[in-house]
Amino acid sequence: MKKTIILTSLAVLSIFSSCKKYLDVVPDNIATIENAFSSRIQAEKSLFTCYSYLPADGDPQANPAMMAGDEAWLYPNIRNSAIINPNGWYVALGEQTISEPLINYWDGLASGKPLFRAIRDCNTFIERIDGVEDMNSYEKDKWKGEAMFLNAYYHFYLLRMYGPVPIIDKNIPISANPEEVRVSRRSVDDCVAYIVSTLDAAALLMPEKVDLPLEELGRATKTIAMAIKAKTLLMAASPLFNGNPDFASLKGKDGEQLFNQTYDPKKWELALNASKEAIQLAENIGVKLFEFLPTNVTGPLSDETKRILTIGGAVTERWNSELIWGLTNSDTRTIQSGSMARIRNNWGVFSCLAPTQRIVELFYTKNGVPITQDKTWNLANKNNLRTGVAGEKYYIKPGYQTAEINFDREPRFYADLGFDGGIWYGLGKYADGGDIWHIQGKLGQPAGRTNIGNFSSTGYWSKKLVNFLATQTEASSEFTVQRFAWPAVRLADLYLMYAESANEVNGPSADTYKYLDEIRKRAGLNGVVDSWANFSTDPSKPTTREGLRSIIKQERMIELVFEGSRYWDLRRWKDAPNVYNGPIKGWDTDQREAVNYYRDKILATQTFQLKNYFWPIRENNILVNRNLVQNLGW
């Protein structure tokens, strides 16, 4: 019985367990590759096994970028509860170890999946699919392209998380000697070249969009492959991977430099061309920025509420027009429950994924510029109390006292964040501007800290991630959600990738502003040049490459907030030390009175070191495979 083995950091050990069944779907429990590819039905099961390893990025417990940064902070006593797995938050607290790394996607431990095993199964599929007899050539090529895409995507995911990794382009036979299976890490440039070339080859075999939407949504296509190619090349052009002297000492056992030491501006040109190609492919198949339209449920909508539902719907509306790749492997009930404020006395929601003050201060003012640069805005007054009035009824409950920082902000602030006194459209109430829910978040109120768990530690909630059709029932503590495909890539992401690359290649220009301003227009803001000229204390900022770079970064962090982008972006830009070294703040949620509630409270102090750029490789892997080297600082 011919076998192949995994090429992973545990490859040496795998030799001795190679008779163990490793395909999830084989008939009659017979562990033979021949049976797994004996027919179209069995081959499709093998393909679905390749898909089964996709990281569940819509699950905050499995996505390392969700809780390991500063977007979602938990309450201290969550350690003693069973509400949600806090592994990512432990990373944010600095509790990562090399003995048992948390959310381990190298080995598939502690909420992670074994991506090297996934790569092996993809390689097996690619090698065997041509031998299936009851399939036509078109379908064989298409499925092979999907498996090649997954192989590349798993390499991309590992590269982003661990830095340089072994390249597993084919499986090693059982006859290989021990030294052959002791794989080594390859350089960043080698990894990127392999990922890109594999995506290019996969794209040639796949259609631009799925053939059967009712059956195949979520599966790989040429458009998705080109979007991931653009993501890969943008990452490769960024400071962390493009001429980074901080990692000069990270070398393979053979002395190979794993991080290139010379900055190459041409990498930005590659990223620009790739993002342009991906955008054109997406738009050619009808992908466009999402706009919410009133329904029979909502009835007529104000412009303000329509915009709020548009911004949130770009993520939570099922298979909306902006979605390029939606992941169907995440039960989004968990993230919706964690992001949901208790509007009623309902204990059926987790209500624990709390945005920090850093996120609150990230959003622009209503004039479309940062709160630190708006000539009409005084950040020093952010904790002062102010009462909502009728003209603000779509954002803040009239007559309700809340903090000054919650007033006069851009529409994305109100679409993405829930806060004490903030309007929460939906949850069974759709009388826009009338009888609508609002959050009451102080101690003793429905959304406040009324016991040791199920509350926001900062006084804010990630409203963006909750579909407006969700419902809460007070009597039975039921929470019902509208599940959606998690946006692994959406068009706004590609637009911002294009703007970032265009600025690095060509500097400020109409072409660079184009997609940036389209996103701002959808958010109800003027273009960057007009906004800064009219309201900023630094009116010329968008006219310089350095100034526009800063604007694009902030625009990206606002538009993609809570989607798992900020964590990786801050690292690839090498901005993480400037952001993550400092206190995590929220409101004093132990207080009943507004005057006391709206005081800054330090919840923790984060530190960021060189080692925190990348996940550690599990110590046992280094001991088993002497050709592997550990990431710096671990």
C-alpha positions as CSV (number, residue, x, y, z in Angstrom):
1,M,0.0,0.0,0.0
2,K,1.8,3.1,-1.3
3,K,1.8,6.0,1.1
4,T,3.1,9.6,1.3
5,I,3.9,11.5,4.4
6,I,3.5,15.0,5.7
7,L,6.3,17.5,5.1
8,T,6.0,19.4,8.4
9,S,8.1,20.3,11.3
10,L,7.2,16.9,12.7
11,A,8.2,15.1,9.5
12,V,10.7,12.9,11.3
13,L,8.1,11.6,13.6
14,S,5.6,11.2,10.7
15,I,7.8,8.5,9.2
16,F,6.9,6.3,12.1
17,S,3.2,6.9,11.9
18,S,2.7,6.9,8.2
19,C,0.3,4.0,8.3
20,K,-2.2,6.2,10.1
21,K,-5.2,7.3,8.1
22,Y,-4.8,10.9,7.1
23,L,-7.5,11.7,4.6
24,D,-10.8,12.6,6.3
25,V,-12.9,11.0,3.6
26,V,-12.2,7.5,2.5
27,P,-14.8,4.8,1.8
28,D,-15.3,1.9,4.3
29,N,-12.5,3.2,6.5
30,I,-9.9,1.9,4.1
31,A,-6.9,4.2,4.2
32,T,-5.8,4.0,0.6
33,I,-5.2,6.9,-1.7
34,E,-6.5,4.8,-4.6
35,N,-10.0,4.6,-3.0
36,A,-10.0,8.3,-2.3
37,F,-9.7,8.9,-6.0
38,S,-11.6,6.0,-7.3
39,S,-14.5,8.1,-8.5
40,R,-15.8,11.7,-8.9
41,I,-17.7,11.4,-5.6
42,Q,-14.7,10.2,-3.6
43,A,-12.5,12.8,-5.3
44,E,-14.9,15.6,-4.3
45,K,-14.7,14.4,-0.7
46,S,-11.0,14.7,-0.9
47,L,-11.2,18.2,-2.3
48,F,-13.6,19.1,0.6
49,T,-11.0,17.7,3.0
50,C,-8.5,20.2,1.5
51,Y,-11.1,23.0,2.2
52,S,-11.7,21.8,5.7
53,Y,-8.4,23.2,6.9
54,L,-9.3,26.8,6.0
55,P,-8.9,28.9,9.1
56,A,-12.2,29.9,10.5
57,D,-11.4,33.6,10.4
58,G,-15.0,34.6,11.3
59,D,-14.6,32.9,14.7
60,P,-12.8,35.2,17.2
61,Q,-11.6,32.1,19.0
62,A,-9.7,30.8,16.0
63,N,-8.6,33.9,14.2
64,P,-5.3,35.1,15.7
65,A,-5.9,38.7,14.5
66,M,-9.2,39.1,16.4
67,M,-8.2,39.1,20.0
68,A,-4.4,39.1,20.0
69,G,-4.2,42.9,19.3
70,D,-6.2,45.7,20.7
71,E,-9.5,45.7,18.8
72,A,-11.4,43.3,21.2
73,W,-10.6,43.4,24.9
74,L,-12.1,41.0,27.4
75,Y,-13.0,41.3,31.0
76,P,-10.6,39.9,33.6
77,N,-12.9,37.2,35.0
78,I,-13.4,35.6,31.6
79,R,-10.5,33.3,32.6
80,N,-12.9,31.6,35.0
81,S,-15.9,31.4,32.6
82,A,-16.9,29.2,29.7
83,I,-18.3,32.1,27.6
84,I,-15.6,32.2,25.0
85,N,-12.1,30.7,24.5
86,P,-9.7,33.6,25.3
87,N,-6.5,32.1,23.7
88,G,-6.0,35.1,21.4
89,W,-6.5,37.5,24.3
90,Y,-3.8,35.7,26.3
91,V,-1.5,36.5,23.4
92,A,-2.5,40.2,23.7
93,L,-1.6,40.0,27.4
94,G,1.9,38.7,26.5
95,E,1.3,35.1,27.7
96,Q,2.5,33.4,24.5
97,T,5.0,30.6,25.0
98,I,7.2,28.4,22.9
99,S,6.3,25.2,24.8
100,E,2.6,25.3,23.8
101,P,1.9,28.3,21.5
102,L,-1.6,29.5,21.4
103,I,-3.7,29.4,18.2
104,N,-1.0,27.2,16.6
105,Y,-1.5,26.9,12.9
106,W,1.8,25.1,12.4
107,D,0.8,22.0,14.3
108,G,-3.0,22.4,14.6
109,L,-3.1,23.0,18.3
110,A,-4.8,25.4,20.8
111,S,-7.6,26.6,18.4
112,G,-5.4,26.4,15.3
113,K,-5.5,24.0,12.4
114,P,-2.6,21.9,11.0
115,L,-1.8,23.8,7.8
116,F,1.1,21.7,6.9
117,R,-1.1,18.7,7.0
118,A,-3.5,20.7,4.8
119,I,-0.8,21.4,2.3
120,R,0.1,17.7,2.2
121,D,-3.5,16.8,1.4
122,C,-3.7,19.5,-1.3
123,N,-0.5,18.1,-2.9
124,T,-2.0,14.6,-2.8
125,F,-5.1,15.8,-4.5
126,I,-3.1,17.7,-7.2
127,E,-1.1,14.5,-7.9
128,R,-4.1,12.2,-8.1
129,I,-7.0,14.1,-9.6
130,D,-6.0,13.4,-13.2
131,G,-6.5,9.7,-12.6
132,V,-10.2,9.9,-11.8
133,E,-12.0,8.2,-14.7
134,D,-15.6,9.5,-14.4
135,M,-14.7,13.2,-14.7
136,N,-14.3,15.5,-17.7
137,S,-11.1,17.5,-18.3
138,Y,-12.8,20.9,-17.4
139,E,-13.8,19.7,-14.0
140,K,-10.5,18.1,-13.3
141,D,-8.6,21.2,-14.2
142,K,-11.0,23.4,-12.1
143,W,-10.7,21.2,-9.0
144,K,-6.9,21.0,-9.4
145,G,-6.8,24.8,-9.6
146,E,-8.8,25.0,-6.4
147,A,-6.4,22.6,-4.6
148,M,-3.4,24.6,-6.0
149,F,-5.1,27.8,-4.7
150,L,-5.5,26.3,-1.2
151,N,-1.9,25.1,-1.2
152,A,-0.8,28.7,-1.9
153,Y,-3.2,30.2,0.5
154,Y,-2.0,28.0,3.4
155,H,1.6,29.0,2.6
156,F,0.5,32.7,2.6
157,Y,-1.3,32.3,5.9
158,L,1.8,30.6,7.5
159,L,4.2,33.2,6.0
160,R,2.2,36.1,7.4
161,M,2.0,34.4,10.8
162,Y,5.4,32.8,11.3
163,G,7.6,34.6,8.8
164,P,9.7,32.4,6.4
165,V,8.5,28.9,6.3
166,P,9.3,25.6,4.6
167,I,8.0,25.4,1.0
168,I,6.1,22.2,0.5
169,D,5.5,21.9,-3.2
170,K,5.2,18.1,-3.2
171,N,5.1,15.3,-0.8
172,I,8.1,13.3,0.1
173,P,7.8,9.5,-0.4
174,I,8.1,7.1,2.4
175,S,11.5,5.9,1.1
176,A,13.0,9.3,1.8
177,N,15.9,9.3,4.3
178,P,15.7,11.1,7.6
179,E,17.7,14.1,6.4
180,E,15.4,14.7,3.4
181,V,12.4,15.0,5.7
182,R,14.0,17.5,8.0
183,V,12.7,20.5,6.2
184,S,14.2,24.0,6.4
185,R,12.7,27.4,6.4
186,R,13.0,29.2,3.1
187,S,13.6,32.9,2.6
188,V,10.8,35.5,2.5
189,D,11.4,36.1,-1.2
190,D,11.4,32.4,-2.0
191,C,8.1,31.9,-0.2
192,V,6.5,34.9,-1.9
193,A,7.7,33.7,-5.3
194,Y,6.3,30.2,-4.7
195,I,2.9,31.5,-3.5
196,V,2.5,34.0,-6.4
197,S,3.6,31.4,-9.1
198,T,1.2,28.8,-7.6
199,L,-1.7,31.3,-7.6
200,D,-0.9,32.3,-11.2
201,A,-1.0,28.7,-12.2
202,A,-4.2,28.0,-10.3
203,A,-5.9,31.0,-11.8
204,L,-5.4,29.6,-15.3
205,L,-7.4,26.5,-14.4
206,M,-10.4,28.2,-12.7
207,P,-13.3,30.3,-13.9
208,E,-13.6,34.0,-12.9
209,K,-16.6,33.1,-10.7
210,V,-18.3,29.9,-9.5
211,D,-20.3,28.0,-12.1
212,L,-23.1,27.0,-9.7
213,P,-23.7,29.8,-7.1
214,L,-26.2,27.8,-5.1
215,E,-23.7,24.9,-4.6
216,E,-20.2,26.5,-4.9
217,L,-20.2,29.9,-3.2
218,G,-17.1,30.1,-1.0
219,R,-15.0,27.9,-3.3
220,A,-11.9,29.3,-5.1
221,T,-12.1,31.1,-8.4
222,K,-9.6,33.0,-10.6
223,T,-10.8,36.3,-9.1
224,I,-10.2,35.1,-5.6
225,A,-6.8,33.8,-6.5
226,M,-5.8,37.2,-8.0
227,A,-7.1,39.0,-4.8
228,I,-4.9,36.8,-2.6
229,K,-2.0,37.3,-5.0
230,A,-2.4,41.1,-4.5
231,K,-2.5,40.6,-0.7
232,T,0.7,38.5,-0.9
233,L,2.6,41.1,-3.0
234,L,1.4,44.0,-0.8
235,M,2.7,42.2,2.2
236,A,6.0,41.4,0.5
237,A,6.4,45.1,-0.5
238,S,5.8,46.3,3.1
239,P,8.6,47.3,5.5
240,L,8.4,44.1,7.6
241,F,9.3,42.0,4.6
242,N,11.1,44.4,2.2
243,G,14.7,45.2,3.3
244,N,14.2,44.7,7.0
245,P,17.5,45.0,9.0
246,D,15.8,44.1,12.3
247,F,15.7,40.4,11.2
248,A,19.2,40.3,9.7
249,S,20.3,37.7,12.2
250,L,17.5,35.3,11.4
251,K,19.3,32.8,9.1
252,G,18.8,29.2,8.2
253,K,21.0,26.4,9.5
254,D,23.0,26.7,6.2
255,G,23.5,30.5,6.8
256,E,21.0,31.6,4.3
257,Q,19.6,35.1,5.0
258,L,15.8,34.6,5.5
259,F,14.9,38.3,5.3
260,N,16.2,40.3,2.4
261,Q,18.3,43.3,3.6
262,T,17.9,45.6,0.6
263,Y,14.7,47.6,0.1
264,D,13.3,47.0,-3.4
265,P,10.8,49.7,-4.7
266,K,9.8,47.4,-7.6
267,K,7.9,45.2,-5.1
268,W,5.4,48.1,-4.8
269,E,5.0,48.1,-8.6
270,L,4.2,44.4,-8.5
271,A,1.6,45.0,-5.7
272,L,0.1,47.8,-7.6
273,N,-0.3,45.8,-10.8
274,A,-1.7,42.8,-8.9
275,S,-4.3,44.9,-7.1
276,K,-5.3,46.6,-10.4
277,E,-5.7,43.2,-12.0
278,A,-7.8,41.9,-9.1
279,I,-10.0,44.9,-9.1
280,Q,-10.7,44.7,-12.8
281,L,-11.5,41.0,-12.6
282,A,-13.9,41.6,-9.6
283,E,-15.6,44.5,-11.3
284,N,-16.0,42.5,-14.6
285,I,-18.1,39.9,-12.8
286,G,-20.3,42.5,-11.1
287,V,-18.6,43.1,-7.8
288,K,-19.2,46.6,-6.5
289,L,-19.3,48.6,-3.2
290,F,-22.3,47.5,-1.3
291,E,-25.3,49.8,-0.8
292,F,-28.2,48.9,1.5
293,L,-31.6,49.4,0.0
294,P,-34.8,49.7,2.1
295,T,-36.8,46.5,2.4
296,N,-40.3,45.5,3.4
297,V,-38.9,45.0,6.9
298,T,-37.3,48.4,7.3
299,G,-39.7,50.5,5.4
300,P,-38.5,54.0,4.4
301,L,-35.1,54.9,5.8
302,S,-33.3,58.2,6.6
303,D,-30.0,58.8,4.8
304,E,-28.3,58.4,8.1
305,T,-29.7,54.9,8.9
306,K,-29.3,53.8,5.3
307,R,-25.7,54.6,5.5
308,I,-25.2,52.8,8.8
309,L,-26.8,49.7,7.3
310,T,-24.7,50.0,4.2
311,I,-21.4,50.2,6.2
312,G,-22.3,47.2,8.4
313,G,-24.0,45.3,5.6
314,A,-20.7,45.3,3.6
315,V,-19.7,42.6,6.2
316,T,-22.9,41.1,7.5
317,E,-25.2,41.1,4.5
318,R,-25.3,37.6,3.0
319,W,-23.3,37.3,-0.2
320,N,-23.6,41.0,-0.9
321,S,-22.3,42.7,-4.0
322,E,-18.9,43.7,-2.4
323,L,-17.9,40.2,-1.3
324,I,-15.0,38.7,-3.3
325,W,-14.3,35.7,-1.1
326,G,-16.7,34.7,1.7
327,L,-15.7,31.9,4.1
328,T,-18.6,29.6,5.0
329,N,-16.7,27.7,7.7
330,S,-17.3,30.1,10.5
331,D,-20.5,30.0,12.7
332,T,-20.8,33.8,12.9
333,R,-23.2,33.5,15.8
334,T,-20.2,33.5,18.2
335,I,-18.8,36.8,16.9
336,Q,-22.2,38.4,16.7
337,S,-23.0,37.3,20.2
338,G,-19.7,38.6,21.5
339,S,-20.2,41.9,19.7
340,M,-23.8,42.4,20.8
341,A,-24.8,44.8,23.6
342,R,-27.5,43.6,25.9
343,I,-30.3,45.9,24.7
344,R,-32.7,44.1,27.0
345,N,-32.0,42.1,30.2
346,N,-30.9,39.2,28.1
347,W,-28.2,36.8,29.1
348,G,-28.3,34.9,25.9
349,V,-25.5,37.1,24.4
350,F,-21.8,37.0,25.3
351,S,-21.4,40.8,24.9
352,C,-17.7,40.6,25.7
353,L,-15.7,41.6,22.6
354,A,-15.0,45.2,23.7
355,P,-13.3,47.8,21.4
356,T,-10.6,49.8,23.3
357,Q,-10.2,53.6,23.5
358,R,-7.6,53.3,20.8
359,I,-10.2,52.1,18.3
360,V,-12.7,54.8,19.5
361,E,-10.2,57.5,18.9
362,L,-9.2,56.0,15.5
363,F,-12.4,57.2,13.7
364,Y,-12.6,60.6,12.0
365,T,-14.8,63.5,13.0
366,K,-17.9,64.3,11.0
367,N,-15.6,66.4,8.8
368,G,-13.6,63.4,7.7
369,V,-10.3,64.1,9.4
370,P,-8.6,62.7,12.6
371,I,-9.9,64.0,15.9
372,T,-6.4,65.2,16.7
373,Q,-6.3,67.4,13.6
374,D,-9.8,68.8,13.2
375,K,-9.9,72.5,13.7
376,T,-13.4,72.4,15.0
377,W,-12.9,69.6,17.5
378,N,-11.3,69.7,21.0
379,L,-10.0,66.3,22.1
380,A,-9.3,67.6,25.6
381,N,-13.1,67.7,26.1
382,K,-13.6,64.0,25.1
383,N,-14.8,62.9,28.6
384,N,-17.2,65.8,29.1
385,L,-20.9,65.0,29.4
386,R,-23.2,66.1,26.6
387,T,-26.9,65.4,26.0
388,G,-28.3,64.1,22.8
389,V,-30.7,66.3,20.9
390,A,-33.4,65.6,18.3
391,G,-31.1,66.4,15.4
392,E,-28.8,63.5,16.4
393,K,-31.6,61.0,16.9
394,Y,-30.3,58.6,14.3
395,Y,-27.0,58.2,16.2
396,I,-27.6,59.1,19.9
397,K,-30.8,58.9,22.0
398,P,-32.3,62.4,22.5
399,G,-32.2,63.5,26.1
400,Y,-29.5,60.9,27.0
401,Q,-26.2,62.0,28.5
402,T,-23.0,60.4,27.0
403,A,-19.4,61.5,26.5
404,E,-18.4,64.3,24.1
405,I,-16.2,61.8,22.2
406,N,-19.3,60.1,21.0
407,F,-20.6,63.2,19.3
408,D,-19.9,64.7,15.9
409,R,-18.1,61.7,14.5
410,E,-18.2,60.2,11.0
411,P,-20.9,57.7,10.0
412,R,-18.6,54.7,10.3
413,F,-18.2,55.5,14.0
414,Y,-22.0,55.0,14.5
415,A,-22.2,52.1,12.2
416,D,-19.3,50.2,13.7
417,L,-19.5,51.0,17.4
418,G,-22.1,50.6,20.1
419,F,-21.9,52.8,23.2
420,D,-23.9,54.0,26.2
421,G,-26.6,56.2,24.7
422,G,-26.0,55.1,21.2
423,I,-28.8,54.1,18.8
424,W,-29.0,50.4,17.8
425,Y,-31.2,50.1,14.8
426,G,-32.9,46.7,14.3
427,L,-33.4,43.9,16.9
428,G,-37.1,43.9,16.0
429,K,-37.6,47.6,16.0
430,Y,-37.5,49.3,12.6
431,A,-39.3,52.6,13.1
432,D,-36.4,54.7,11.8
433,G,-36.0,57.8,14.0
434,G,-38.9,56.7,16.3
435,D,-39.2,53.8,18.7
436,I,-35.7,52.4,18.3
437,W,-33.4,50.6,20.8
438,H,-30.6,52.5,22.4
439,I,-27.8,51.1,24.6
440,Q,-27.8,51.7,28.4
441,G,-24.3,50.6,29.4
442,K,-23.7,51.8,33.0
443,L,-23.6,49.6,36.1
444,G,-27.0,48.2,36.8
445,Q,-28.4,49.0,33.3
446,P,-29.3,46.2,30.8
447,A,-25.9,46.4,28.9
448,G,-23.8,47.3,31.9
449,R,-21.7,45.2,34.3
450,T,-24.4,43.5,36.3
451,N,-22.5,40.4,37.2
452,I,-18.9,39.1,36.7
453,G,-19.4,38.2,33.1
454,N,-21.1,38.9,29.8
455,F,-20.3,42.6,29.6
456,S,-18.0,45.1,27.8
457,S,-14.9,45.9,29.7
458,T,-14.5,49.2,27.9
459,G,-18.1,50.4,27.5
460,Y,-18.1,49.9,23.7
461,W,-19.3,47.1,21.4
462,S,-18.4,46.0,17.9
463,K,-21.8,46.8,16.4
464,K,-20.5,46.4,12.9
465,L,-20.3,42.6,13.2
466,V,-24.0,42.1,14.1
467,N,-26.6,41.8,11.4
468,F,-29.4,44.2,12.0
469,L,-32.0,41.4,11.8
470,A,-30.7,39.7,14.9
471,T,-33.2,39.5,17.8
472,Q,-33.1,39.4,21.6
473,T,-35.9,38.0,23.7
474,E,-35.9,39.1,27.3
475,A,-38.1,36.4,28.8
476,S,-36.3,33.4,27.3
477,S,-32.8,34.9,26.9
478,E,-32.8,33.9,23.3
479,F,-30.5,35.5,20.8
480,T,-31.2,34.8,17.1
481,V,-28.8,35.8,14.4
482,Q,-28.7,36.0,10.6
483,R,-25.5,34.1,9.7
484,F,-23.3,35.4,6.9
485,A,-20.2,34.4,5.0
486,W,-17.1,35.9,6.6
487,P,-15.4,38.4,4.2
488,A,-11.9,37.0,3.6
489,V,-11.6,39.6,0.9
490,R,-14.0,42.4,-0.1
491,L,-13.7,45.1,-2.8
492,A,-13.0,47.9,-0.3
493,D,-9.9,46.0,0.8
494,L,-8.6,45.8,-2.8
495,Y,-9.4,49.5,-3.3
496,L,-7.3,50.4,-0.3
497,M,-4.5,48.0,-1.4
498,Y,-4.4,49.8,-4.7
499,A,-4.3,53.3,-3.1
500,E,-1.5,52.2,-0.8
501,S,0.6,50.7,-3.6
502,A,-0.1,53.7,-6.0
503,N,1.1,56.1,-3.4
504,E,4.3,54.3,-2.9
505,V,4.9,54.1,-6.7
506,N,3.6,57.4,-7.9
507,G,2.9,59.5,-4.9
508,P,-0.3,61.6,-4.5
509,S,-2.2,61.8,-7.7
510,A,-5.7,61.6,-9.0
511,D,-5.2,57.9,-9.6
512,T,-4.0,57.4,-6.0
513,Y,-7.0,59.3,-4.6
514,K,-9.6,57.6,-6.8
515,Y,-10.4,54.5,-4.9
516,L,-9.7,56.1,-1.5
517,D,-12.3,58.7,-2.2
518,E,-14.8,56.2,-3.5
519,I,-14.7,54.4,-0.1
520,R,-15.0,57.8,1.7
521,K,-17.9,58.8,-0.4
522,R,-19.7,55.5,0.5
523,A,-19.0,56.4,4.2
524,G,-20.6,59.9,3.7
525,L,-17.3,61.8,3.6
526,N,-15.7,64.2,1.2
527,G,-12.5,63.3,-0.6
528,V,-9.2,63.5,1.3
529,V,-7.9,66.7,-0.4
530,D,-11.1,68.7,0.3
531,S,-11.5,67.4,3.8
532,W,-7.9,68.2,4.9
533,A,-7.9,71.5,3.1
534,N,-11.1,72.7,4.8
535,F,-10.9,71.2,8.3
536,S,-7.4,69.9,9.1
537,T,-4.7,71.7,11.0
538,D,-2.4,70.1,8.5
539,P,-4.1,71.0,5.2
540,S,-1.3,69.9,2.9
541,K,-1.0,66.4,4.3
542,P,-2.7,64.6,1.4
543,T,-0.3,66.2,-1.1
544,T,2.9,64.5,0.1
545,R,3.7,60.8,-0.1
546,E,4.5,60.6,3.7
547,G,1.3,62.4,4.6
548,L,-0.9,60.4,2.3
549,R,0.7,57.2,3.5
550,S,-0.5,58.1,7.0
551,I,-4.0,58.9,5.7
552,I,-4.3,55.6,3.8
553,K,-3.2,53.7,6.8
554,Q,-5.8,55.3,9.0
555,E,-8.4,54.9,6.3
556,R,-7.6,51.2,6.1
557,M,-7.8,50.7,9.8
558,I,-11.2,52.4,10.0
559,E,-12.8,50.8,6.9
560,L,-11.6,47.2,7.9
561,V,-11.9,47.6,11.6
562,F,-12.9,44.3,13.4
563,E,-12.3,42.3,10.3
564,G,-8.9,40.9,11.3
565,S,-6.8,43.4,9.1
566,R,-5.4,45.8,11.7
567,Y,-3.3,43.2,13.5
568,W,-1.4,42.1,10.4
569,D,-1.3,45.7,8.9
570,L,0.4,47.2,12.0
571,R,3.0,44.5,11.8
572,R,3.8,44.7,8.0
573,W,4.1,48.5,8.3
574,K,6.3,48.0,11.4
575,D,4.0,50.4,13.2
576,A,3.1,47.9,15.9
577,P,5.7,49.1,18.5
578,N,4.3,52.6,18.3
579,V,0.7,51.4,18.9
580,Y,1.0,48.4,21.2
581,N,3.5,49.8,23.8
582,G,1.1,51.5,26.1
583,P,-2.1,51.3,28.2
584,I,-5.3,49.7,27.2
585,K,-8.1,52.0,28.2
586,G,-11.9,52.0,28.5
587,W,-14.6,53.7,30.6
588,D,-15.0,52.9,34.3
589,T,-17.7,50.3,33.8
590,D,-18.0,49.8,37.6
591,Q,-19.9,53.1,37.9
592,R,-23.6,53.9,37.9
593,E,-23.5,57.7,37.4
594,A,-22.4,59.2,34.1
595,V,-20.1,61.6,35.8
596,N,-18.1,58.7,37.2
597,Y,-18.6,56.2,34.4
598,Y,-17.0,58.5,31.8
599,R,-13.5,58.4,33.4
600,D,-10.6,56.7,31.6
601,K,-9.7,53.4,33.2
602,I,-6.5,51.5,32.5
603,L,-7.3,47.9,32.0
604,A,-3.9,46.6,31.1
605,T,-0.5,47.8,29.8
606,Q,0.7,46.2,26.5
607,T,4.3,45.8,25.5
608,F,5.6,44.9,22.0
609,Q,9.0,43.5,21.4
610,L,10.8,42.3,18.3
611,K,9.7,38.7,18.9
612,N,6.0,39.7,18.8
613,Y,6.1,40.3,15.0
614,F,5.8,36.6,14.4
615,W,4.4,33.5,16.2
616,P,6.8,31.2,17.8
617,I,7.4,27.7,16.4
618,R,6.6,25.1,19.0
619,E,9.7,24.1,20.9
620,N,9.3,20.4,20.3
621,N,9.4,21.0,16.5
622,I,12.9,22.6,16.9
623,L,14.1,19.7,19.0
624,V,12.7,17.1,16.5
625,N,14.0,18.9,13.4
626,R,17.5,20.3,13.8
627,N,17.2,22.1,10.4
628,L,14.5,24.4,11.7
629,V,15.5,27.7,13.4
630,Q,13.3,29.5,15.9
631,N,12.0,33.0,15.3
632,L,14.0,35.8,17.0
633,G,13.3,36.5,20.6
634,W,11.6,33.2,21.4
